[in-house]
Amino acid sequence: MDMQDYTRKFDVVDKKLGTREILSSVYDSLKLKGYNPINQIVGYILSEDPTYITNYNNARSLICRIDRDELLQELLINYLEKDENEKK
């Protein structure tokens, strides 16, 4: 098997966006379009229905890159860490 028989993988995006950057971008896009970003993102998380997220600025495609369970886990961890830090 020579080199030409291998599947080549090319990344379309130069750098993979982190969850925080994706969520911030989606939030900003929803806000710019006049939606309540918190309500829309919660609706998406609960239902996994991407139509809660606008297509504006590619927001729907971005949020679909994040695994919903990982998103919930990260949100909970960050919330609890912030709460813990405020108690100190």
C-alpha positions as CSV (number, residue, x, y, z in Angstrom):
1,M,0.0,0.0,0.0
2,D,1.6,3.2,-1.1
3,M,0.9,6.8,0.1
4,Q,-1.8,7.4,-2.4
5,D,-4.0,4.7,-0.9
6,Y,-4.4,6.5,2.4
7,T,-7.3,8.7,3.2
8,R,-6.3,12.2,3.7
9,K,-8.1,14.4,6.2
10,F,-8.2,18.2,5.8
11,D,-9.5,20.5,8.5
12,V,-11.9,23.1,7.0
13,V,-11.5,25.4,10.0
14,D,-7.9,26.5,10.8
15,K,-8.3,26.2,14.5
16,K,-11.0,24.3,16.4
17,L,-13.1,26.7,18.4
18,G,-13.5,26.0,22.0
19,T,-16.8,25.6,23.7
20,R,-16.6,29.0,25.3
21,E,-15.8,30.8,22.1
22,I,-18.6,28.9,20.2
23,L,-21.2,29.6,23.0
24,S,-20.1,33.3,23.1
25,S,-20.4,33.6,19.3
26,V,-23.9,31.9,19.3
27,Y,-25.0,34.2,22.2
28,D,-23.9,37.3,20.3
29,S,-25.5,36.2,17.1
30,L,-28.8,35.5,18.8
31,K,-28.7,38.9,20.6
32,L,-27.9,40.7,17.3
33,K,-30.9,39.2,15.7
34,G,-33.2,40.3,18.6
35,Y,-33.7,37.0,20.3
36,N,-33.3,36.3,24.0
37,P,-30.1,34.3,23.9
38,I,-30.5,32.6,27.2
39,N,-34.0,31.3,26.4
40,Q,-33.0,30.2,22.9
41,I,-29.8,28.4,24.1
42,V,-31.8,26.7,26.9
43,G,-34.4,25.6,24.4
44,Y,-31.7,24.1,22.2
45,I,-30.1,22.3,25.1
46,L,-33.4,20.8,26.4
47,S,-34.7,19.8,23.0
48,E,-31.5,19.5,20.9
49,D,-33.6,21.2,18.2
50,P,-31.2,23.4,16.2
51,T,-33.9,25.7,15.0
52,Y,-33.7,27.4,18.4
53,I,-30.5,28.9,17.1
54,T,-30.3,31.4,14.2
55,N,-28.3,30.7,11.1
56,Y,-27.0,34.2,11.3
57,N,-23.1,34.2,11.5
58,N,-23.2,30.4,11.1
59,A,-24.4,30.2,14.7
60,R,-26.5,27.0,14.2
61,S,-23.7,25.2,12.6
62,L,-21.3,26.3,15.4
63,I,-23.5,25.1,18.2
64,C,-24.0,21.7,16.5
65,R,-20.2,21.2,16.9
66,I,-20.6,20.9,20.6
67,D,-21.9,17.7,22.2
68,R,-24.9,18.6,24.2
69,D,-24.0,16.5,27.2
70,E,-20.5,18.0,27.2
71,L,-22.0,21.5,27.0
72,L,-24.3,20.8,30.0
73,Q,-21.4,19.3,32.0
74,E,-19.1,22.3,31.3
75,L,-21.9,24.8,32.1
76,L,-22.5,23.0,35.4
77,I,-18.8,22.8,36.3
78,N,-18.3,26.5,35.6
79,Y,-21.4,27.5,37.5
80,L,-20.4,25.5,40.5
81,E,-16.8,26.7,40.4
82,K,-17.9,30.3,40.2
83,D,-20.3,29.7,43.1
84,E,-17.5,28.0,45.2
85,N,-15.1,30.9,44.5
86,E,-17.7,33.5,45.6
87,K,-18.2,31.7,48.9
88,K,-14.4,32.1,49.8
